[in-house]
Every structure is written in C-alpha cells, then in structure tokens.
Amino acid sequence: MKSEELLDLVLNAISERHGEDTEAYDMRGISILADYFVATSATSSRQLHAIANSIIEACHEANFYDYRVEGNHDSEWLLVDLGDVVVNIFSEDARAFYNLEKLWADGKRVEIEEY
C-alpha cells in the first residue's frame, strides 16, 4: 500500500471516531523514519483507544497487517506505527505537554479534507 493511501485510511479512521485537532505532516525527503507523521487528540481514554482500534480495523479491512501499537490501557498517548505513517493519539494534556508537532516543523503540513 502506498504511503498516501495509508495516510488516507488513517485520516478516515480518525475522523470516524471524532479525533480532534488532527494534523498530518509530509516528512518525505526530511525524515528516514516515516513519510507522514499524524497527531490527533481524544477527549477521553475511551475515545483514545477507540481511535486506535478504528485505525487497526481499517488496516485489517485493507489487508494491511504490518503495524505496531505502543502504549497500554492506562496510557494518555498511543502510537500506531504503520511504517510509512506514524500516528500519535494523545489526551489533550499529553499532547500539550509533549508538543511533538514542533519536531515536525520542517515537514510540509498536509491539508486535511473533511471525511
């Protein structure tokens, strides 16, 4: 699956579970870690895990199984590593504290369409 298709899949899954303040950065040619980095916020632990599960379910429906999830049930930050796309799902407080978007400032911010 192309990284652009994977990004689309991720953004759609986040939208279905009402992730907030979703941002995506195109890091091609800048980072060797991934083509895209995505950050979104959840208003509760339940929503945080629902977003991660939505991404995983969408991957399975697309026959994509090459992913890893970091974090646990008590985490305020889950990382879903899809290889070319890395997704960070934060509680609002954790997102403000870690402020990862500053690390991606050299990347091109992706214009996110409504899903």
C-alpha positions as CSV (number, residue, x, y, z in Angstrom):
1,M,0.0,0.0,0.0
2,K,1.4,3.4,-0.9
3,S,2.0,5.8,1.9
4,E,-0.6,8.3,0.6
5,E,-3.2,5.6,0.6
6,L,-2.2,4.6,4.1
7,L,-2.5,8.2,5.2
8,D,-6.0,8.5,3.7
9,L,-7.0,5.3,5.5
10,V,-5.7,6.7,8.8
11,L,-7.3,10.1,8.5
12,N,-10.7,8.5,7.6
13,A,-10.4,6.2,10.7
14,I,-9.6,9.1,12.9
15,S,-12.5,11.1,11.6
16,E,-14.9,8.2,12.2
17,R,-14.0,8.3,15.9
18,H,-14.1,12.1,16.0
19,G,-10.4,12.7,16.7
20,E,-9.8,16.4,17.4
21,D,-7.2,18.9,16.0
22,T,-5.8,16.3,13.7
23,E,-2.6,17.3,11.9
24,A,-0.5,15.5,9.4
25,Y,3.0,16.3,8.2
26,D,4.6,15.2,5.0
27,M,8.2,14.2,6.0
28,R,9.3,12.7,2.7
29,G,12.9,13.7,2.0
30,I,13.3,15.1,5.6
31,S,12.9,12.0,7.8
32,I,14.1,8.5,7.3
33,L,11.6,7.2,10.0
34,A,8.4,7.7,8.1
35,D,6.8,9.5,5.1
36,Y,4.0,11.0,7.3
37,F,3.5,11.8,10.9
38,V,0.0,12.3,12.3
39,A,-1.2,13.7,15.6
40,T,-4.7,13.8,16.9
41,S,-6.4,14.4,20.3
42,A,-9.0,12.5,22.2
43,T,-11.2,13.9,25.0
44,S,-11.2,10.7,27.0
45,S,-9.3,7.4,27.4
46,R,-12.2,5.6,25.9
47,Q,-12.1,7.7,22.7
48,L,-8.3,7.5,22.6
49,H,-8.5,3.7,22.4
50,A,-11.5,3.8,20.0
51,I,-9.4,5.9,17.6
52,A,-6.5,3.4,17.7
53,N,-8.9,0.4,17.3
54,S,-10.6,2.2,14.3
55,I,-7.2,2.6,12.6
56,I,-6.4,-1.1,13.2
57,E,-9.8,-2.3,11.9
58,A,-9.3,-0.1,8.8
59,C,-5.9,-1.7,8.3
60,H,-7.3,-5.2,8.6
61,E,-10.1,-4.4,6.1
62,A,-7.4,-3.2,3.6
63,N,-5.4,-6.4,4.3
64,F,-2.6,-4.4,5.9
65,Y,-1.1,-6.1,9.0
66,D,2.4,-4.5,9.2
67,Y,1.8,-2.3,12.2
68,R,2.8,-1.9,15.9
69,V,1.0,-0.2,18.7
70,E,2.8,1.3,21.7
71,G,1.0,2.2,24.9
72,N,-1.4,0.4,27.1
73,H,-4.9,0.7,28.6
74,D,-3.7,3.4,31.1
75,S,-1.7,5.4,28.6
76,E,-2.6,9.0,27.7
77,W,-0.6,8.6,24.4
78,L,-0.8,5.7,21.9
79,L,1.5,5.4,19.0
80,V,0.4,3.4,16.0
81,D,3.4,2.7,13.7
82,L,2.3,1.7,10.3
83,G,5.8,2.0,8.8
84,D,5.4,4.9,6.3
85,V,2.8,6.5,8.5
86,V,3.2,7.1,12.3
87,V,0.1,8.1,14.2
88,N,0.2,9.7,17.7
89,I,-3.1,9.7,19.6
90,F,-3.0,11.9,22.6
91,S,-5.1,13.0,25.5
92,E,-5.4,16.8,25.3
93,D,-3.0,17.2,28.3
94,A,-0.4,14.8,26.9
95,R,-0.4,16.5,23.5
96,A,0.2,19.9,25.1
97,F,3.0,18.5,27.3
98,Y,4.9,16.6,24.6
99,N,4.3,19.1,21.8
100,L,5.6,16.8,19.1
101,E,4.5,19.0,16.3
102,K,7.5,21.2,16.9
103,L,9.7,18.3,15.9
104,W,7.9,18.1,12.5
105,A,8.1,21.8,11.8
106,D,10.4,21.2,8.8
107,G,7.8,19.0,7.2
108,K,5.0,20.2,5.0
109,R,1.7,20.3,6.8
110,V,-0.9,18.3,4.9
111,E,-4.2,19.9,4.1
112,I,-6.8,17.6,5.6
113,E,-10.0,17.3,3.8
114,E,-13.3,16.6,5.6
115,Y,-14.1,12.9,5.7
